[in-house]
Amino acid sequence: MVTPTLFVNSCVWGCFQRQYKILSASVVLSLSPPSQTFTFRVSLPKNLPMTIVMPYVGTQTEHFLIPSPLTLSIGQTKYQEFLRVVRMWRHLVALKRSGQVHGIDSILSHRMPGTLAVRCPACPEDHFNMPDSWRNTPESRRYIHRRWLSVDGNFSAQKKKKRDDPGDIALGEGHGYCAETSAYRTYLSAIGDSPEKSTCAHLKAVNMQNKAKFKNAEITGVVAVVCARHGIIQPGAVVDLQKGERYANADYALAQALRECHSLQEVGLTYDVACQYMVHLVTRFQQHFPHMVPVVSRMTALIPKMHLAGHKLDCGYRWSLNFTPSVGRTCGELIETVWSELNQANGSVKEMNHGHRHDTLDDLYSDWNWSKVQNMSDSLYHSLTDAQRMAKQAQLTFENIPMAPHLLKEWEAMSTEPYKEGGEWRSVYRPHFAKAPSQAAIFHELSLKEHAMERAGTAISGDAVFLNTGLQIHAHQRHLKEQSASTAGTDTTHMDAEIARSRLKLRRDIDKWRKSQVGHFPALQSLISEAQHVDPEEEPLFLPSHFPTVAQRQKLGLYDLGLKEMELRRGEANDALDSVRLCIKQLSVNLAFKKKEIRGQRDNTRAQSILKSGIRERDKYVQKYHEAQAAMIRLGMAPDNATYRPLRDTDLWIKASWKGMRSAMAAVKNHGSGGQGLVLHLQVPAGPNGRKMLIGCSGSERGLIGIGGGRGRDPRRGSPSHI
């Protein structure tokens, strides 16, 4: 039912004193000047087709059902007016529920004025839920007053590039969860473009992100900050993205979330790109948020557990929640649950004007926060009881592990802080495997030996330089073969010219190297003459590994050179395995990103091309490894060598290892009291390669990720590491 028309001389948002009598009569006005009103509850005839005005229904959001379209008895369509009134109604309700109309800012004066956000009642907040003497807490117990935040981007919360109403502004501009538009745009214009590059496998997924998404999108998503332990979205800490997720966007959202953290002694942050994000964070804040520098300078940043599996092994110890003291069982992934729920409204939100979009997002975020607050007591109670039970189990299991008392004292005296040594991050939790030498390292060692022998007058060789140059030429041959194969059957004049230039350069390199080869090993002259009538990439180099028997190498004077080639080939195989591991991690991250974020035929086609490129890169290094392995076998290595085994297709993926871990854990459970629980360190028998693995500490060099590395979480039982 629509009430009679009411006229008011002045009607703007929030003029409560002038509209008090109208609102008291359960009436909401339309736009200024007012020409129409709607009751708080619109009564409708039965059996009338209904349309849900709000795209999302929850605890706090009002549920409006209206005819489609809403038609008055006089025949006038008032659907658009009703939509505008709904926006007004939501804003008025937010003002009432936040306490702003009751002067709550005078009571909670330590908070930002005018805020409409639902706050987290469990996170430490000075002057609100912390004792007066909290600053006197001993340093060993300060972690109980640490506020944990999580940053993450959501590329589904987009806004279409279309004609907008420039006068459509958010009614709660800057007072809800979305940052104030004008201040944010001023900040971005001062930042400019800042392309970020990374050497970490996880972050290279940004290549797919920039190429595969965001077409016809004015806003490509949002970056938000939530409290990491309770999932409450922080006030003013949701910002729009323009060109994918950049550090500049995350910086602004983080600065908004930290506005009320100046008095806190400790702040924690989880971010899936923390290993790179934190490198220049203080410098960026000094330039753009100098008043926040003291807060970010004492902030502890770590990587969420699920995302950690895609990072380098160094990140698994430097930025791990598992190996950082006083973080409990914080996983850092709670912000992902926010997106999984709120993404249901993105189909409607992306069609809205700028102001309407922010108002709707603020309303959805308030509903999410309010629902979390309502269920928080039960959730925290169950978390507490589970933690108490698990702590007892872990302590009992730990006490039943046989270990010498002097080792306990030695371990307790060790620092758990990671440190850098020899270009690698070390930690007491990281098993120290002997690092396989690279080809460059072995070449350097051989060169030093030859130089020492030359100075001693015992020999003048130069074999190391000769062999290393030969292997480089062989690598060039392999690359040219791959390049030719990739262009076979296609009309690519430009690529043909490039291949011709590569062939010419390769021919020159081989001819120059041949002169040294004939000078050192004249017995090869006849073989070399017969082989120079083919393309340079097909020409055999006649290295010692070309001759499979010892007798052949001895006859040609290549026996000693073969021993040195064996060493260099071993380094070549090690380099190839390292590259294969990195490619596997990149493929795993890109594939997960494609499944989660990519939609539509065009974007899937582009993403698929990136995945295929990654597979080709991986296969290139697999081929390099197989060639090095075959050369070592011809030089005398046993075909069943346990260290350098053939790589199968099943070896070229990141694999969870829960079956092996659980069997090992079961053996430990049966040792001692037999109670349930897990151990911190468990050494399992050596594998075929003679290496040992510490479950709960790290991943082996074959790509197995242990419990402590944050990989392979069992969805049925939760994270198994409780220590």
BELGI-V801229 format. One record per residue. N is the residue number from 1. SS is DSSP state (a for helix, b for strand, c for the rest). OMEGA is omega as a letter, one per 30 degrees, with the letter a starting at -180 (NA if undefined). NEAR is the number of other ideal C-beta (glycine too) atoms within 8 Angstrom. Layout:
n: {N,N}
ss: {SS,SS}
omega: {OMEGA,OMEGA}
near: {NEAR,NEAR}
This chain:
n: {1,2,3,4,5,6,7,8,9,10,11,12,13,14,15,16,17,18,19,20,21,22,23,24,25,26,27,28,29,30,31,32,33,34,35,36,37,38,39,40,41,42,43,44,45,46,47,48,49,50,51,52,53,54,55,56,57,58,59,60,61,62,63,64,65,66,67,68,69,70,71,72,73,74,75,76,77,78,79,80,81,82,83,84,85,86,87,88,89,90,91,92,93,94,95,96,97,98,99,100,101,102,103,104,105,106,107,108,109,110,111,112,113,114,115,116,117,118,119,120,121,122,123,124,125,126,127,128,129,130,131,132,133,134,135,136,137,138,139,140,141,142,143,144,145,146,147,148,149,150,151,152,153,154,155,156,157,158,159,160,161,162,163,164,165,166,167,168,169,170,171,172,173,174,175,176,177,178,179,180,181,182,183,184,185,186,187,188,189,190,191,192,193,194,195,196,197,198,199,200,201,202,203,204,205,206,207,208,209,210,211,212,213,214,215,216,217,218,219,220,221,222,223,224,225,226,227,228,229,230,231,232,233,234,235,236,237,238,239,240,241,242,243,244,245,246,247,248,249,250,251,252,253,254,255,256,257,258,259,260,261,262,263,264,265,266,267,268,269,270,271,272,273,274,275,276,277,278,279,280,281,282,283,284,285,286,287,288,289,290,291,292,293,294,295,296,297,298,299,300,301,302,303,304,305,306,307,308,309,310,311,312,313,314,315,316,317,318,319,320,321,322,323,324,325,326,327,328,329,330,331,332,333,334,335,336,337,338,339,340,341,342,343,344,345,346,347,348,349,350,351,352,353,354,355,356,357,358,359,360,361,362,363,364,365,366,367,368,369,370,371,372,373,374,375,376,377,378,379,380,381,382,383,384,385,386,387,388,389,390,391,392,393,394,395,396,397,398,399,400,401,402,403,404,405,406,407,408,409,410,411,412,413,414,415,416,417,418,419,420,421,422,423,424,425,426,427,428,429,430,431,432,433,434,435,436,437,438,439,440,441,442,443,444,445,446,447,448,449,450,451,452,453,454,455,456,457,458,459,460,461,462,463,464,465,466,467,468,469,470,471,472,473,474,475,476,477,478,479,480,481,482,483,484,485,486,487,488,489,490,491,492,493,494,495,496,497,498,499,500,501,502,503,504,505,506,507,508,509,510,511,512,513,514,515,516,517,518,519,520,521,522,523,524,525,526,527,528,529,530,531,532,533,534,535,536,537,538,539,540,541,542,543,544,545,546,547,548,549,550,551,552,553,554,555,556,557,558,559,560,561,562,563,564,565,566,567,568,569,570,571,572,573,574,575,576,577,578,579,580,581,582,583,584,585,586,587,588,589,590,591,592,593,594,595,596,597,598,599,600,601,602,603,604,605,606,607,608,609,610,611,612,613,614,615,616,617,618,619,620,621,622,623,624,625,626,627,628,629,630,631,632,633,634,635,636,637,638,639,640,641,642,643,644,645,646,647,648,649,650,651,652,653,654,655,656,657,658,659,660,661,662,663,664,665,666,667,668,669,670,671,672,673,674,675,676,677,678,679,680,681,682,683,684,685,686,687,688,689,690,691,692,693,694,695,696,697,698,699,700,701,702,703,704,705,706,707,708,709,710,711,712,713,714,715,716,717,718,719,720,721,722,723}
ss: {c,c,c,c,c,c,c,c,c,c,c,c,c,c,c,a,a,a,a,a,a,a,a,a,c,c,b,b,b,c,c,c,c,c,c,c,b,b,b,c,c,c,c,c,c,c,c,c,c,b,b,b,c,c,c,c,c,c,c,c,c,c,c,c,b,b,b,c,c,c,b,c,c,c,c,c,b,c,a,a,a,a,a,a,a,a,a,a,a,a,a,a,a,a,a,a,a,a,c,a,a,a,c,a,a,a,c,c,c,c,c,c,c,c,c,c,c,c,c,c,c,c,c,c,c,c,c,c,c,c,c,c,c,a,a,a,c,c,a,a,a,a,a,a,a,c,b,b,b,b,b,b,b,b,c,c,c,c,b,b,c,c,c,c,c,c,c,c,c,c,c,c,c,c,c,c,c,b,c,c,a,a,a,a,a,a,a,a,a,a,a,c,c,c,c,c,c,c,c,c,c,a,a,a,a,a,a,a,a,a,a,a,c,c,c,c,b,b,b,c,b,b,b,b,b,b,b,c,c,c,c,c,b,b,b,b,b,b,b,b,b,c,c,c,c,c,a,a,a,a,a,a,a,a,a,a,a,c,c,c,c,c,c,c,c,c,b,b,b,b,b,c,c,a,a,a,a,c,c,c,a,a,a,a,a,a,a,a,c,a,a,a,a,a,a,a,a,c,b,b,b,b,b,c,a,a,a,a,c,c,c,c,c,c,a,a,a,a,c,b,c,c,c,c,c,c,c,c,c,c,c,c,c,a,a,a,a,a,a,a,a,a,a,a,a,a,a,a,a,c,c,c,c,a,a,a,a,a,a,a,a,a,a,a,a,a,a,a,a,a,a,a,a,a,a,a,a,a,a,a,a,a,a,a,a,a,a,a,a,a,a,a,a,a,a,a,a,a,a,c,c,c,c,c,a,a,a,a,a,a,a,a,a,c,c,c,c,c,b,b,b,c,c,b,b,b,c,c,c,c,c,c,c,c,c,c,c,c,a,a,a,a,a,a,a,a,a,a,a,a,a,a,a,a,a,a,c,c,c,c,c,c,a,a,a,a,a,a,a,a,a,a,a,a,a,a,a,a,a,a,a,a,a,a,a,a,c,c,c,c,c,c,a,a,a,a,a,a,a,a,a,a,a,a,a,a,a,a,a,a,a,a,a,a,a,a,a,a,a,a,c,a,a,a,a,a,a,a,a,a,c,c,c,c,c,a,a,a,c,c,c,c,c,a,a,a,c,c,c,a,a,a,a,a,a,c,c,c,a,a,a,a,a,a,a,a,a,a,a,a,a,a,a,a,a,a,a,a,a,a,a,a,a,a,a,a,a,a,a,a,a,a,a,a,a,a,a,c,c,c,a,a,a,a,a,a,a,a,a,a,a,a,a,a,a,a,a,a,a,a,a,a,a,a,a,a,a,a,a,a,a,a,a,a,c,c,c,c,c,c,c,c,c,c,c,c,c,c,a,a,a,c,c,c,c,c,c,a,a,a,a,a,a,a,a,a,a,a,a,c,c,c,c,c,c,c,c,c,c,c,c,b,b,c,c,c,c,c,c,c,c,c,c,b,b,c,c,c,c,c,c,c,c,c,c,c,a,a,a,c,c,c,c,b,c,c,c,b,c,c,c,c,c}
omega: {l,a,l,a,l,a,l,a,a,a,l,a,l,l,a,a,a,a,a,a,a,l,l,l,l,a,l,a,l,a,a,f,a,l,a,l,l,l,l,l,a,l,a,l,l,l,l,l,a,l,l,a,a,l,a,a,a,a,a,a,l,a,a,l,a,l,a,f,l,a,l,a,a,l,a,l,a,a,a,l,a,l,l,l,l,l,l,a,a,a,l,l,l,l,a,a,l,a,a,a,a,l,a,l,l,l,l,a,a,l,l,a,l,a,l,a,l,a,l,a,a,a,a,l,a,a,a,a,l,l,a,a,a,l,l,l,l,a,a,a,a,a,l,l,l,l,a,l,l,l,l,l,l,a,l,a,a,l,a,l,a,l,a,l,a,l,a,l,l,l,l,a,l,a,l,a,l,a,l,a,a,l,a,l,l,l,a,l,l,a,a,l,l,a,a,l,a,l,a,a,a,a,a,l,l,l,l,a,a,a,a,a,l,l,a,l,l,l,a,l,l,l,a,l,l,l,a,a,a,l,l,a,a,a,l,a,l,a,a,l,a,a,a,a,l,l,a,l,a,l,a,l,l,l,l,a,a,a,a,a,a,a,a,a,a,l,l,a,l,a,a,l,a,a,l,a,a,a,a,a,a,l,l,l,l,a,a,l,a,a,a,a,l,a,a,a,a,a,l,a,a,a,l,a,a,a,a,a,a,a,l,a,l,a,a,l,a,a,a,l,a,a,l,a,l,l,l,l,l,a,l,a,a,a,l,l,l,a,a,l,a,l,l,a,a,l,l,a,a,l,a,l,a,a,l,l,l,l,a,l,l,a,l,a,l,l,l,a,a,l,l,a,a,a,a,a,l,a,a,l,l,l,a,a,l,a,l,l,a,l,l,l,a,l,a,l,a,a,a,l,a,l,a,l,a,l,l,l,l,a,a,a,a,l,l,l,l,a,a,a,l,l,a,l,a,l,l,l,a,l,a,l,l,a,a,a,l,l,l,a,l,l,l,l,l,l,l,l,l,l,l,l,l,l,l,l,a,a,l,a,a,a,a,l,a,a,a,l,l,l,l,l,l,l,l,l,a,l,a,l,l,l,l,a,a,a,a,l,l,l,a,a,a,a,l,l,l,l,l,l,l,l,l,l,l,l,l,a,a,a,l,a,a,a,l,a,a,l,a,a,a,a,a,a,a,l,a,a,a,a,a,a,l,l,a,a,l,a,l,a,l,l,a,a,l,a,a,a,l,a,l,a,l,a,a,l,a,a,a,l,l,l,l,l,l,l,a,l,l,l,l,l,l,l,a,l,l,a,l,l,a,l,l,l,a,l,a,a,a,l,l,l,l,a,a,a,a,l,l,a,a,a,l,l,l,l,l,l,l,l,l,l,l,l,l,l,l,a,l,l,l,l,l,l,a,l,l,l,l,l,l,l,l,l,l,l,l,a,a,l,a,a,a,a,l,l,l,l,a,l,a,l,l,a,l,a,a,a,l,a,a,l,l,l,l,l,l,l,a,l,l,a,a,l,a,l,a,a,l,l,l,l,a,a,a,l,a,a,l,a,a,a,l,l,a,a,a,l,l,a,l,l,l,a,a,a,a,a,l,a,l,a,l,a,a,a,a,a,a,a,a,a,NA}
near: {5,10,8,4,6,10,7,11,3,7,11,6,6,7,9,8,5,8,11,8,6,11,11,6,6,7,12,12,14,11,8,6,7,12,6,10,14,12,12,6,5,10,5,9,4,4,3,7,5,9,8,9,9,10,8,10,6,10,7,9,12,8,7,9,8,12,10,8,7,11,8,8,4,4,5,6,7,12,10,7,10,12,9,10,12,12,11,12,10,12,13,11,9,14,11,8,8,11,7,12,7,5,8,9,10,5,6,8,6,7,9,8,5,7,12,12,15,8,9,10,7,9,11,11,10,9,6,7,6,9,4,3,6,10,5,4,10,5,5,4,7,11,9,7,12,14,13,14,16,16,13,11,11,11,14,9,14,12,12,9,6,5,2,7,5,4,4,9,8,13,10,12,10,10,8,18,14,13,13,8,13,6,9,12,8,8,11,9,7,7,8,5,4,8,4,8,4,9,4,12,11,13,9,11,13,11,8,13,13,10,9,12,13,9,6,4,12,6,11,11,13,12,15,17,14,13,14,13,9,10,11,13,14,14,11,16,14,14,14,10,15,7,8,11,11,10,9,11,14,14,13,12,16,14,12,14,13,13,8,8,10,7,4,12,7,11,14,15,15,17,13,9,10,13,12,10,11,7,5,5,11,9,7,11,14,8,6,11,8,8,4,10,11,7,12,12,7,8,9,9,12,14,17,14,14,10,12,15,12,11,14,10,8,8,14,15,15,10,12,16,14,10,10,9,5,6,11,5,7,11,10,13,11,13,13,9,9,13,12,7,8,13,10,7,11,11,8,9,13,12,6,10,8,12,11,11,12,14,15,13,15,15,12,13,14,16,13,13,14,12,11,12,11,7,8,11,6,7,8,9,8,8,8,8,8,8,10,8,8,10,9,8,12,12,8,11,16,11,6,10,10,3,6,5,6,6,8,9,8,8,8,6,5,7,5,8,4,9,8,7,6,3,4,8,10,10,11,7,9,10,8,5,7,4,5,8,9,10,12,7,9,13,12,8,9,13,10,8,8,13,8,8,10,10,6,6,4,4,6,4,8,8,12,12,8,13,13,11,10,12,13,8,13,11,9,11,13,11,8,14,9,9,12,10,7,6,11,6,3,6,3,7,6,6,10,9,8,9,12,8,8,11,12,8,8,14,9,8,10,12,8,8,12,9,8,10,13,11,6,8,10,6,7,11,8,6,8,12,7,7,10,7,4,7,6,11,10,6,11,5,9,10,11,11,11,8,11,4,6,7,6,9,13,9,7,10,8,11,10,7,14,13,8,12,14,12,10,15,14,13,15,12,13,12,11,13,11,10,10,14,10,9,12,13,14,12,12,12,13,15,9,10,12,14,7,6,11,13,5,6,5,7,12,11,8,10,14,9,8,13,12,8,8,12,9,8,9,13,8,9,12,12,9,14,13,10,10,13,11,8,12,16,10,10,12,8,9,5,5,4,9,7,6,8,8,5,9,6,4,5,7,10,7,10,6,7,10,8,6,8,12,8,8,11,13,8,8,12,11,6,8,7,5,6,10,5,12,13,13,6,8,10,6,8,4,6,9,5,9,7,9,9,11,11,13,13,10,13,11,10,9,6,10,9,12,15,12,13,14,14,11,9,9,9,4,3,5,5,10,10,9,11,8}
